[in-house]
């Protein structure tokens, strides 16, 4: 398949250079009179557990409030921001980034901030543990360090897929806080990879609940076609470096989408980079998963400085497999190129944007609380 190059302007690439206007008066009025302890920072006291379906075990999550809303504790939340942790399972840091984002937007009063914690058994946890995050308790659902981010089933005799566990969390939040009208699932790094791969395999949300996704700086992407982006200038293929980096990317480059040489990179379109050889446990074939992704409300964020091997990009842990490198050399390039693919082949009518966050490398504490990310994380009510 060969497509005409996509002009850089057609990417709907949004670069926010200055501070946005202050939150609207209506948003400011939703702030509770007194900030609650769990609206300040993550702590063990902010952890809530619930039973997963099928007796699969328990899943815990940090929450900015434990009550459903009262005159003493503030109004009942109408929106939830769920921040999915990265590979080191830094749910505490992800939660704090969500709190900072909500506070900066003036939305702590009407927003429930949540960060789930996918637990790993003690024997495996040393490879993906963050200081301050509780260890697994007896009865918790357990995954491997890499299993949860691919949607794999949990370990044990009554497994549940990681995507299904996330569905269960959405249902649990709606049950516990029935005032919720919108749930935004935001992921950064490996958490973004997990969310982006899971969109097409998610269950329908509870009736009346608007479900949104914000995908920020994943290491790799799930493509629904065998094509991959090839940067071009004046109709000729060029190296990615010719398109600049940071805020200057993609410069004057366009993208052609075409299948790569299968012999040079065998398996490039297999799961988790494509929809070939989908695990049966995902419960959905490629065509319905593609349709579900195309219809979903999805927004893309990328740190402007997450575009090189420089300090702060955590380049040593970036996926550099052949299949991943076909998507671009660095996270920003991969995200912008995926947006080009999305707009050309996946969901042209959605006109999805990728917002580039100035001054941020690979840091959830920089990207999510930024002014640039605010519109994606806190949409206007419909």
C-alpha positions as CSV (number, residue, x, y, z in Angstrom):
1,X,0.0,0.0,0.0
2,X,1.4,3.4,-0.9
3,X,-0.3,6.6,0.1
4,X,0.4,10.1,-1.0
5,X,2.6,11.9,1.6
6,X,0.8,13.6,4.4
7,X,1.7,17.3,4.7
8,X,2.9,18.3,8.1
9,X,0.0,20.7,8.5
10,X,-2.4,17.8,8.1
11,X,-1.1,16.2,11.3
12,X,-3.0,18.7,13.4
13,X,0.1,19.0,15.4
14,X,-0.5,21.5,18.3
15,X,2.4,23.2,19.9
16,X,1.4,25.2,23.0
17,X,4.1,27.8,23.6
18,X,2.7,30.0,26.4
19,X,0.4,29.6,29.4
20,X,-3.2,29.1,28.7
21,X,-5.9,31.4,30.1
22,X,-6.9,30.8,33.7
23,X,-9.7,28.3,34.3
24,X,-13.2,29.5,33.7
25,X,-15.1,30.9,36.6
26,X,-17.4,27.9,36.6
27,X,-14.4,25.6,37.0
28,X,-13.0,27.7,39.8
29,X,-16.4,27.5,41.6
30,X,-16.2,23.7,41.8
31,X,-13.1,23.7,44.0
32,X,-13.9,22.5,47.5
33,X,-13.6,24.9,50.3
34,X,-10.9,22.9,52.1
35,X,-8.5,20.5,50.3
36,X,-8.7,17.0,51.7
37,X,-5.5,15.0,52.7
38,X,-5.7,12.7,49.7
39,X,-5.9,15.7,47.4
40,X,-2.4,16.7,48.5
41,X,-0.3,13.6,47.8
42,X,-0.3,9.8,47.6
43,X,-0.2,7.9,50.8
44,X,-1.2,4.4,52.0
45,X,-4.3,6.0,53.5
46,X,-5.5,6.9,50.0
47,X,-5.5,3.3,48.8
48,X,-8.8,1.7,48.1
49,X,-9.2,-2.0,47.1
50,X,-12.0,-3.8,45.3
51,X,-12.7,-7.4,44.2
52,X,-12.2,-8.1,40.5
53,X,-14.8,-10.2,38.6
54,X,-14.6,-13.9,38.6
55,X,-12.9,-14.1,42.0
56,X,-9.6,-13.0,40.2
57,X,-8.4,-11.2,43.3
58,X,-8.2,-7.6,44.4
59,X,-7.0,-4.5,42.7
60,X,-6.0,-1.3,44.6
61,X,-6.0,2.3,43.5
62,X,-5.1,5.6,44.9
63,X,-8.1,8.0,45.1
64,X,-8.2,11.7,46.0
65,X,-11.3,11.1,48.1
66,X,-13.0,8.2,49.8
67,X,-16.5,9.7,50.1
68,X,-19.1,10.1,47.5
69,X,-19.5,13.8,48.3
70,X,-21.0,15.8,51.2
71,X,-21.3,19.4,52.3
72,X,-18.3,18.8,54.6
73,X,-16.1,17.1,52.1
74,X,-17.0,19.0,49.0
75,X,-19.3,18.4,46.0
76,X,-19.7,15.0,44.5
77,X,-17.3,14.5,41.6
78,X,-18.7,14.6,38.0
79,X,-15.4,13.6,36.3
80,X,-12.6,11.2,37.1
81,X,-9.0,11.4,35.9
82,X,-7.5,7.9,36.0
83,X,-3.7,8.0,35.6
84,X,-2.1,4.7,34.6
85,X,1.4,4.1,36.0
86,X,4.5,3.2,34.0
87,X,6.8,0.2,33.9
88,X,8.2,0.8,37.4
89,X,4.6,0.8,38.7
90,X,5.0,4.3,40.0
91,X,1.3,4.7,40.9
92,X,2.2,7.2,43.7
93,X,4.0,9.5,41.3
94,X,1.4,9.1,38.6
95,X,-1.3,10.0,41.2
96,X,0.6,13.1,42.3
97,X,1.0,14.2,38.7
98,X,-2.8,13.8,38.3
99,X,-3.4,15.8,41.4
100,X,-1.1,18.6,40.2
101,X,-2.9,18.7,36.9
102,X,-6.3,18.9,38.5
103,X,-5.1,21.6,40.9
104,X,-3.6,23.7,38.2
105,X,-6.8,23.5,36.2
106,X,-8.9,24.5,39.2
107,X,-10.7,21.2,38.9
108,X,-10.0,19.4,42.2
109,X,-13.5,20.2,43.4
110,X,-15.4,18.3,40.7
111,X,-12.7,15.8,39.7
112,X,-11.8,12.5,41.3
113,X,-8.2,11.7,40.7
114,X,-7.3,8.0,40.6
115,X,-4.2,5.9,40.0
116,X,-4.5,2.1,39.9
117,X,-1.7,-0.2,41.0
118,X,-1.2,-3.4,39.1
119,X,0.6,-5.6,41.5
120,X,3.5,-8.0,40.8
121,X,4.6,-11.0,42.9
122,X,7.5,-10.5,45.3
123,X,9.9,-12.7,43.3
124,X,9.4,-10.4,40.2
125,X,8.8,-7.1,41.8
126,X,12.4,-6.0,42.2
127,X,12.6,-5.4,38.5
128,X,9.6,-3.0,38.5
129,X,9.2,-1.4,41.9
130,X,9.0,2.2,43.0
131,X,9.8,3.4,46.5
132,X,6.7,4.2,48.5
133,X,4.4,1.9,46.6
134,X,2.9,-0.8,48.8
135,X,3.9,-4.4,48.0
136,X,1.2,-7.0,47.1
137,X,-1.1,-8.3,49.8
138,X,-2.5,-11.8,50.0
139,X,-5.4,-12.1,47.7
140,X,-4.2,-9.4,45.3
141,X,-4.3,-10.1,41.5
142,X,-0.8,-10.4,40.3
143,X,0.9,-9.9,36.9
144,X,4.5,-10.1,35.7
145,X,6.4,-6.8,35.2
146,X,5.7,-6.8,31.5
147,X,2.4,-8.7,31.4
148,X,0.0,-6.0,32.6
149,X,1.1,-3.5,30.0
150,X,0.3,-6.0,27.2
151,X,-3.1,-6.8,28.6
152,X,-2.0,-10.3,29.6
153,X,-4.0,-12.4,32.1
154,X,-3.1,-12.3,35.7
155,X,-1.3,-15.2,37.3
156,X,-3.0,-17.9,39.3
157,X,-6.0,-20.2,38.9
158,X,-8.6,-17.5,38.3
159,X,-6.9,-15.1,35.8
160,X,-8.3,-11.8,34.5
161,X,-6.8,-9.9,31.6
162,X,-5.2,-6.5,32.5
163,X,-7.6,-4.7,30.1
164,X,-10.6,-6.4,31.7
165,X,-9.3,-5.4,35.1
166,X,-9.2,-1.8,33.9
167,X,-12.8,-2.2,32.6
168,X,-13.7,-3.4,36.1
169,X,-12.0,-0.3,37.7
170,X,-14.1,2.0,35.5
171,X,-17.3,0.1,36.6
172,X,-16.1,0.3,40.2
173,X,-15.6,4.0,40.1
174,X,-19.1,4.5,38.6
175,X,-20.6,2.3,41.2
176,X,-18.9,4.1,44.1
177,X,-19.3,7.6,42.7
178,X,-22.6,7.5,40.7
179,X,-22.3,11.2,40.1
180,X,-19.5,10.6,37.6
181,X,-20.4,11.6,34.0
182,X,-16.9,11.4,32.4
183,X,-13.9,9.2,33.0
184,X,-10.6,10.1,31.4
185,X,-8.0,7.4,31.3
186,X,-4.6,8.9,31.0
187,X,-1.4,6.9,30.6
188,X,2.2,7.9,30.4
189,X,5.1,5.8,29.0
190,X,4.3,2.1,29.6
191,X,1.0,3.2,31.1
192,X,0.2,4.9,27.8
193,X,1.3,1.9,25.8
194,X,-1.1,-0.2,28.0
195,X,-4.0,2.2,27.4
196,X,-3.4,2.6,23.7
197,X,-3.2,-1.1,23.1
198,X,-6.3,-1.6,25.2
199,X,-8.7,0.9,23.6
200,X,-9.8,-1.6,20.9
201,X,-10.4,-4.4,23.4
202,X,-12.2,-2.4,26.1
203,X,-15.7,-3.2,27.3
204,X,-18.5,-0.7,26.9
205,X,-18.6,1.7,29.8
206,X,-21.5,1.9,32.1
207,X,-24.6,3.5,30.6
208,X,-24.4,7.3,30.6
209,X,-20.7,7.4,31.2
210,X,-18.4,9.2,28.7
211,X,-15.1,7.4,28.4
212,X,-12.0,9.2,27.1
213,X,-8.3,8.3,26.6
214,X,-5.2,10.4,26.8
215,X,-2.1,8.7,25.5
216,X,1.2,10.3,26.5
217,X,4.7,9.3,25.4
218,X,4.4,5.6,24.9
219,X,7.4,3.6,23.8
220,X,5.6,1.8,21.0
221,X,2.2,1.9,19.3
222,X,-0.4,-0.6,18.1
223,X,-1.0,-0.3,14.4
224,X,-4.1,-1.8,12.8
225,X,-2.5,-2.0,9.3
226,X,0.8,-3.4,8.1
227,X,2.0,0.0,6.9
228,X,4.6,2.1,8.7
229,X,5.6,5.8,8.4
230,X,8.4,6.8,6.0
231,X,9.5,10.4,6.3
232,X,9.8,12.3,3.0
233,X,10.9,15.6,1.6
234,X,9.8,16.6,-1.9
235,X,8.5,13.1,-2.5
236,X,11.8,11.5,-1.6
237,X,12.5,9.3,1.4
238,X,14.8,10.9,4.0
239,X,16.3,9.9,7.3
240,X,14.3,10.8,10.4
241,X,17.1,13.1,11.4
242,X,16.4,15.3,8.4
243,X,13.0,16.3,9.9
244,X,14.5,17.9,13.0
245,X,13.7,17.1,16.6
246,X,11.9,18.6,19.6
247,X,9.4,21.4,18.8
248,X,10.9,21.7,15.3
249,X,9.7,18.2,14.4
250,X,8.5,17.3,11.8
251,X,9.8,20.4,10.1
252,X,9.1,20.2,6.4
253,X,8.8,16.5,6.3
254,X,5.7,14.5,5.2
255,X,4.9,10.9,5.9
256,X,4.3,8.2,3.3
257,X,2.6,5.0,4.8
258,X,3.8,1.8,3.2
259,X,4.5,-1.8,4.2
260,X,8.1,-2.4,5.1
261,X,10.3,-5.2,3.7
262,X,8.9,-8.2,5.6
263,X,12.2,-10.1,5.2
264,X,14.1,-7.2,6.8
265,X,11.8,-7.1,9.9
266,X,9.8,-10.3,10.2
267,X,6.9,-10.1,12.6
268,X,6.7,-6.3,12.6
269,X,2.9,-6.5,12.4
270,X,2.4,-9.1,15.1
271,X,1.0,-8.2,18.5
272,X,2.0,-6.0,20.3
273,X,3.1,-3.8,17.4
274,X,0.3,-4.9,15.1
275,X,-2.8,-7.1,15.1
276,X,-1.2,-10.2,13.7
277,X,-1.3,-13.2,16.1
278,X,-3.6,-11.6,18.6
279,X,-3.7,-13.4,21.9
280,X,-7.0,-15.2,22.3
281,X,-7.3,-13.9,25.8
282,X,-8.0,-10.4,24.4
283,X,-11.4,-11.7,23.4
284,X,-11.7,-9.6,20.2
285,X,-10.5,-10.0,16.6
286,X,-8.6,-7.4,14.7
287,X,-11.5,-5.9,12.7
288,X,-13.8,-5.2,15.7
289,X,-10.8,-3.9,17.7
290,X,-10.0,-1.5,14.9
291,X,-13.6,-0.3,14.7
292,X,-13.7,0.2,18.5
293,X,-10.4,2.2,18.4
294,X,-11.6,4.3,15.5
295,X,-14.8,5.2,17.3
296,X,-13.2,6.0,20.7
297,X,-12.4,9.5,22.0
298,X,-8.6,9.5,22.0
299,X,-6.1,12.4,22.5
300,X,-2.3,12.2,22.1
301,X,0.4,14.0,24.1
302,X,4.1,14.1,23.5
303,X,7.0,15.8,25.4
304,X,8.9,18.0,23.0
305,X,12.2,17.0,24.4
306,X,11.4,13.2,24.3
307,X,12.9,13.2,20.9
308,X,16.6,12.2,21.3
309,X,18.9,10.0,23.3
310,X,19.7,13.0,25.6
311,X,19.5,12.9,29.4
312,X,15.9,12.9,30.6
313,X,14.5,10.8,27.8
314,X,15.3,7.4,29.4
315,X,16.6,6.3,26.0
316,X,18.3,3.2,27.4
317,X,14.9,1.7,28.2
318,X,13.2,2.7,25.0
319,X,12.1,-0.3,22.8
320,X,14.7,-0.6,20.0
321,X,13.5,-3.8,18.4
322,X,13.2,-3.8,14.7
323,X,9.4,-3.6,14.9
324,X,9.6,-0.6,17.2
325,X,12.2,1.2,15.2
326,X,10.0,1.0,12.1
327,X,7.7,3.4,14.1
328,X,10.4,6.0,14.5
329,X,13.7,6.5,16.4
330,X,12.3,8.3,19.5
331,X,9.0,8.7,21.3
332,X,8.0,12.1,19.9
333,X,8.7,11.0,16.4
334,X,6.7,7.8,16.9
335,X,3.8,9.7,18.3
336,X,3.6,12.3,15.6
337,X,4.0,9.6,12.9
338,X,1.2,7.6,14.5
339,X,-1.1,10.6,14.4
340,X,-0.4,10.8,10.7
341,X,-1.4,7.2,10.3
342,X,-4.5,7.7,12.5
343,X,-5.7,10.6,10.4
344,X,-5.0,8.9,7.1
345,X,-6.2,5.3,7.6
346,X,-7.6,4.7,11.0
347,X,-10.1,7.5,11.9
348,X,-10.0,10.4,9.5
349,X,-13.3,11.8,10.7
350,X,-12.0,12.1,14.3
351,X,-9.3,14.6,13.3
352,X,-7.3,13.5,16.4
353,X,-4.6,15.9,17.5
354,X,-1.2,15.3,19.1
355,X,-0.3,18.1,21.5
356,X,3.5,18.6,21.9
357,X,4.3,19.8,25.5
358,X,7.2,22.4,25.5
359,X,10.1,21.9,27.8
360,X,9.2,18.3,28.8
361,X,11.3,15.2,28.2
362,X,10.2,11.7,29.5
363,X,8.6,12.9,32.8
364,X,5.0,12.4,33.8
365,X,5.4,15.1,36.4
366,X,6.2,17.6,33.7
367,X,3.8,16.4,30.9
368,X,0.5,15.9,32.6
369,X,0.4,19.0,34.9
370,X,1.5,21.3,32.0
371,X,-0.7,24.0,30.6
372,X,-0.5,22.3,27.2
373,X,-2.1,19.1,28.4
374,X,-5.0,20.8,30.2
375,X,-7.5,20.7,27.4
376,X,-6.9,17.0,26.7
377,X,-7.2,16.0,30.4
378,X,-10.1,18.2,31.4
379,X,-12.6,18.6,28.5
380,X,-15.5,21.0,28.5
381,X,-18.8,19.3,29.5
382,X,-20.9,18.1,26.5
